[in-house]
Amino acid sequence: MDAEMIADEMVEVPSPIPISKKAEKPDMMVECSDNLAFMVNLPADFCKLIVTSPPYNLGKEYEARTGLDDYLQLQEQVIAECVRLLHPQGSLCWQVGNYVQNGEIIPLDAALYPIFRQLGLKLRNRIIWYFGHGLHCSRRLSGRYETINWWTLGDDYTWNLDPIRVPSKYPTKRYFKGPNKGQLSGNPKGKNPSDVWQFPNVKSNHPEKTSHPCQFPVELVERLVLSMTNEGDVVFDPYMGVGSSVIAALKHSRVGYGCDNVPEYVTIAQQRIAALKRGELRTRPMGKPIYNPALPNGGH
Ligand SMILES: C[S@@+](CC[C@H](N)C(=O)[O-])C[C@H]1O[C@@H](n2cnc3c(N)ncnc32)[C@H](O)[C@@H]1O
């Protein structure tokens, strides 16, 4: 029996039917599918936010490592199809790290930049996602950040700052001179979270950890969902993994779409979404401080 036949026997492909049939219009759809095959069935202008973390061509268990040119060519096809699906006021967020070859690093956002530009998109932010843990390198500095590249189609894009404001450093600070003397100088709703974000990455002690080797944290996507979409808008992840983007969308009354071509991950995504709907899914809450060993109970 060859390996393909064994795999066919063992793998049960999850149903493409949306889990929720309660609402007339489904609030989500997750499917086990190649993303190009999935996207071809979706209408143009359908998604307000497309957010994803593609494979980095590192030879992880879910990807076949190829030459960088082949990798970029396939990314171009997927990104072009995403652009077709993007609402005129929509955003495309591509979360990537480094491709590494013989110890040389190639930042994937730099390699992908010309592709996005040629497709007519405009870069709004290159967000640095900083995390405290990862592999320790011996011949270069250990990598502790990746980037989220926020692109829009036009200048009139959906943008809500208030839901993602963070506490000001000096909330009681007041103007000390001028016409507003004595009044609070900062926004009482908090400050802009800036383009450097610190969230723990999903390692073994993270409440969201599944068997997927490279999940991104739900709280990271929640920030994007809240600021770049309104309630009822469609959020789509073409490399969905275990459904973190769909979960972030559903948590905030958006419509979540996603696909992944590995049946095991789609099954886990469906289980996590079902747990969310029962109110039983554990996610790290937005706004929870980073663990600080110098503080009692880590500052939690
Ligand atoms: C970096 S992971 C994304 C993980 C996801 N952000 C999460 O939180 O679970 C990339 C995912 O892309 C999937 N993938 C790779 N090629 C694909 C394709 N052609 N179509 C759909 N999914 C694909 C892999 O199976 C993998 O789960």
The ligand as a Tripos MOL2 file, in Angstrom:
@<TRIPOS>MOLECULE
LIG
   27    29     1     0     0
SMALL
NO_CHARGES

@<TRIPOS>ATOM
      1 C1          1.2500   29.8500    9.4030 C.3       1 LIG1
      2 S1         -0.0760   28.7350    9.3030 S.3       1 LIG1
      3 C2         -1.4660   29.7300    9.7500 C.3       1 LIG1
      4 C3         -1.9280   29.4740   11.1550 C.3       1 LIG1
      5 C4         -3.1160   30.3080   11.5670 C.3       1 LIG1
      6 N1         -2.7940   31.7230   11.5520 N.3       1 LIG1
      7 C5         -3.6130   29.9140   12.9680 C.2       1 LIG1
      8 O1         -3.6330   30.7630   13.8770 O.co2     1 LIG1
      9 O2         -3.9310   28.7570   13.1550 O.co2     1 LIG1
     10 C6         -0.3010   28.5240    7.5770 C.3       1 LIG1
     11 C7         -1.4150   27.5710    7.2300 C.3       1 LIG1
     12 O3         -1.6070   27.5730    5.8150 O.3       1 LIG1
     13 C8         -2.0950   26.2950    5.4340 C.3       1 LIG1
     14 N2         -1.9170   26.1960    3.9710 N.ar      1 LIG1
     15 C9         -0.7590   26.0490    3.2750 C.ar      1 LIG1
     16 N3         -1.0000   26.0540    1.9500 N.ar      1 LIG1
     17 C10        -2.3360   26.2140    1.7830 C.ar      1 LIG1
     18 C11        -3.2000   26.3170    0.6480 C.ar      1 LIG1
     19 N4         -2.6990   26.2510   -0.5950 N.pl3     1 LIG1
     20 N5         -4.5100   26.4840    0.8460 N.ar      1 LIG1
     21 C12        -5.0190   26.5540    2.1070 C.ar      1 LIG1
     22 N6         -4.2390   26.4720    3.2270 N.ar      1 LIG1
     23 C13        -2.9150   26.3100    3.0690 C.ar      1 LIG1
     24 C14        -1.2950   25.3400    6.2940 C.3       1 LIG1
     25 O4         -1.9320   24.0940    6.4380 O.3       1 LIG1
     26 C15        -1.1890   26.1200    7.6110 C.3       1 LIG1
     27 O5         -2.1620   25.7090    8.5470 O.3       1 LIG1
@<TRIPOS>BOND
     1     1     2 1
     2     2     3 1
     3     2    10 1
     4     3     4 1
     5     4     5 1
     6     5     6 1
     7     5     7 1
     8     7     8 2
     9     7     9 1
    10    10    11 1
    11    11    12 1
    12    11    26 1
    13    12    13 1
    14    13    14 1
    15    13    24 1
    16    14    15 ar
    17    14    23 ar
    18    15    16 ar
    19    16    17 ar
    20    17    18 ar
    21    17    23 ar
    22    18    19 1
    23    18    20 ar
    24    20    21 ar
    25    21    22 ar
    26    22    23 ar
    27    24    25 1
    28    24    26 1
    29    26    27 1
@<TRIPOS>SUBSTRUCTURE
     1 LIG1         1 GROUP 0 **** ****
